[in-house]
Amino acid sequence: QIKAMKTVAGTLRLDLNQYQELASFSQFGSDLDQATQQSLNRGERLTAMLKQNEREPIPVEEQVAVIFAAANGYLDDVDTTDVPDWENQYRDYLRDSHGEILQSIRDEQQVSDETRSSLEEATERFNENYEPQTSSLVDASANGSSQEDSHDDAGS
């Protein structure tokens, strides 16, 4: 594991363990204070962010950027169901508009103070303009069933 990953994921295991404990505990009580609710929300997003599609490797520098964003609360206001969409758009944004940040992580294999600052600014700017696209995914899956039907007709 490169140093950059160790740096940004430093507290990730602890955060996820805390989330699992809080999630178990919260099943028995409905009165949660704001800090507990925030920890649960962040844990849900961290868990969603860590899911990776099979046979779709993500370059390590992009993984570092995404984990950095999640671990530093940049996904806290993103609906859990939108996390995969947020991640895809964020990675596209970094590749298209901030390739130098990814290049720095790739070359230096760490997150310098300068890179961290650039990553914070880029992530804040991205979040200001982020629009979830999940409704288009629902539409696409609905259209997929009609395509299957027409495909079956074509084969007859």
C-alpha positions as CSV (number, residue, x, y, z in Angstrom):
1,Q,0.0,0.0,0.0
2,I,1.4,3.4,-1.0
3,K,2.0,6.1,1.6
4,A,-0.8,8.2,0.2
5,M,-3.3,5.5,0.8
6,K,-2.1,5.0,4.4
7,T,-2.3,8.7,5.0
8,V,-5.9,9.2,3.8
9,A,-7.2,5.9,5.1
10,G,-5.5,6.2,8.4
11,T,-8.6,6.4,10.5
12,L,-10.9,4.6,8.1
13,R,-10.8,1.2,9.8
14,L,-11.5,2.8,13.2
15,D,-14.3,4.9,11.7
16,L,-15.9,1.8,10.1
17,N,-15.6,-0.2,13.4
18,Q,-17.2,2.7,15.3
19,Y,-19.9,2.9,12.7
20,Q,-20.7,-0.9,13.0
21,E,-20.9,-0.6,16.8
22,L,-23.1,2.5,16.6
23,A,-25.3,0.9,14.0
24,S,-25.8,-2.2,16.3
25,F,-26.4,0.0,19.3
26,S,-28.8,2.3,17.5
27,Q,-31.2,-0.6,16.7
28,F,-32.1,-0.6,20.4
29,G,-32.8,3.1,20.8
30,S,-34.4,5.8,18.7
31,D,-33.1,8.9,20.5
32,L,-29.7,9.5,19.0
33,D,-27.7,12.7,19.5
34,Q,-26.5,14.7,16.6
35,A,-22.9,13.5,16.8
36,T,-24.0,9.8,16.9
37,Q,-26.3,10.4,13.9
38,Q,-23.5,12.2,12.0
39,S,-21.2,9.2,12.7
40,L,-23.8,6.8,11.4
41,N,-24.4,8.9,8.3
42,R,-20.7,9.1,7.6
43,G,-20.3,5.3,8.2
44,E,-23.1,4.6,5.7
45,R,-21.3,6.7,3.0
46,L,-17.9,5.2,3.7
47,T,-19.4,1.8,3.3
48,A,-21.1,2.7,0.1
49,M,-17.9,4.4,-1.2
50,L,-15.8,1.3,-0.6
51,K,-17.9,-0.9,-2.8
52,Q,-16.2,-1.4,-6.1
53,N,-17.5,-3.1,-9.1
54,E,-15.9,-6.4,-10.0
55,R,-13.4,-6.2,-13.0
56,E,-13.4,-2.4,-12.9
57,P,-10.1,-1.5,-11.2
58,I,-9.8,2.1,-10.1
59,P,-6.4,3.7,-10.3
60,V,-4.8,4.1,-6.9
61,E,-4.5,7.9,-7.2
62,E,-8.3,8.1,-7.8
63,Q,-8.9,5.7,-4.8
64,V,-6.8,8.0,-2.7
65,A,-8.8,11.1,-3.8
66,V,-12.2,9.4,-3.1
67,I,-11.2,8.0,0.3
68,F,-9.7,11.4,1.2
69,A,-13.0,13.1,0.3
70,A,-15.1,10.5,2.2
71,A,-12.9,10.5,5.3
72,N,-12.9,14.3,5.5
73,G,-16.7,14.6,5.4
74,Y,-17.1,15.8,1.8
75,L,-19.8,13.1,1.3
76,D,-21.7,13.9,4.5
77,D,-24.4,15.8,2.6
78,V,-24.7,13.3,-0.3
79,D,-27.6,10.8,-0.1
80,T,-26.3,7.3,0.5
81,T,-28.0,6.1,-2.7
82,D,-26.1,8.8,-4.7
83,V,-22.6,7.8,-3.4
84,P,-21.7,5.7,-6.5
85,D,-22.8,8.4,-8.8
86,W,-21.0,11.1,-6.8
87,E,-17.8,9.0,-6.9
88,N,-18.0,8.5,-10.7
89,Q,-18.7,12.1,-11.4
90,Y,-15.9,13.2,-8.9
91,R,-13.3,10.9,-10.5
92,D,-14.3,12.2,-14.0
93,Y,-14.0,15.8,-12.7
94,L,-10.6,15.2,-11.2
95,R,-9.4,13.5,-14.4
96,D,-10.8,16.2,-16.7
97,S,-10.1,19.4,-14.6
98,H,-7.5,18.5,-12.0
99,G,-5.2,15.9,-13.6
100,E,-2.2,17.5,-11.9
101,I,-3.6,16.5,-8.5
102,L,-3.9,12.9,-9.6
103,Q,-0.5,13.0,-11.3
104,S,1.1,14.4,-8.1
105,I,-0.4,11.5,-6.0
106,R,0.7,9.0,-8.6
107,D,4.3,10.4,-8.9
108,E,4.9,11.2,-5.2
109,Q,2.9,8.3,-3.9
110,Q,1.9,10.5,-1.0
111,V,-0.3,13.5,-0.3
112,S,1.8,16.5,0.3
113,D,0.5,19.6,2.1
114,E,0.2,21.3,-1.3
115,T,-1.6,18.3,-2.9
116,R,-3.9,18.1,0.2
117,S,-4.8,21.8,-0.2
118,S,-5.5,21.4,-3.9
119,L,-7.6,18.3,-3.3
120,E,-9.6,20.2,-0.6
121,E,-10.3,23.1,-3.0
122,A,-11.1,20.9,-6.0
123,T,-13.5,18.7,-3.8
124,E,-15.2,21.8,-2.4
125,R,-15.7,23.2,-5.9
126,F,-17.0,19.9,-7.2
127,N,-19.5,19.6,-4.3
128,E,-20.8,23.1,-5.0
129,N,-21.8,22.0,-8.5
130,Y,-22.7,18.3,-7.9
131,E,-26.0,17.2,-9.3
132,P,-27.1,13.6,-8.7
133,Q,-27.7,11.6,-11.9
134,T,-29.3,8.6,-10.3
135,S,-32.7,9.2,-11.8
136,S,-31.1,8.6,-15.3
137,L,-29.8,5.3,-14.0
138,V,-33.4,4.3,-13.0
139,D,-34.7,5.4,-16.4
140,A,-31.9,3.4,-18.1
141,S,-32.8,0.2,-16.2
142,A,-36.5,0.7,-17.0
143,N,-35.6,1.1,-20.7
144,G,-33.4,-2.0,-20.4
145,S,-36.4,-4.2,-19.9
146,S,-38.1,-3.0,-23.0
147,Q,-34.8,-3.5,-25.0
148,E,-34.8,-7.1,-23.7
149,D,-38.3,-7.6,-24.9
150,S,-37.5,-6.2,-28.4
151,H,-34.4,-8.3,-28.5
152,D,-36.5,-11.4,-27.8
153,D,-38.9,-10.4,-30.6
154,A,-36.0,-10.0,-33.0
155,G,-34.8,-13.5,-32.3
156,S,-38.2,-15.1,-33.1
